[in-house]
Amino acid sequence: MEVTNELLANAEWRKAERSGDSGDCLEVAPLPGGQVGIRDTEHLDQPPFVVSASVWGAFIDGAKRGEFDF
């Protein structure tokens, strides 16, 4: 599926409640076609990174298991 400006304009972006109002956050949005958009709130002029819902789910599962902890 091609990611268009119209598709992104209608996306319902959300971020973690703990991120506050600092402006340096990541936002995610479910997109049609089983995709997930990811964007940096400091660089809204840049296109979002788009992955499949299964890739996003694998990332979330890994984060919950601590796979990315330093």
C-alpha positions, 0 to 999 in steps of 0.5 A: 500500500502506498503511504499518501499525504491524505492517508497520513493526514487522517491518521490518529497519532498518539504518544505515551502519556509519560512523554509529557510536553517536551516535544521530543517524543515518538508518535504512532498511528494505525494505518489502513492495510495493517500498517503502523506509522511512527514519527518523531515529534521534533521532525514533523516535516519528515515522512513517518517510518511505516511498518507492518502491524506484525513488525510493530507487534514484534517490537512491542513484545521485545520491548516488554521482554527487555530485549532493548534494555541497555 
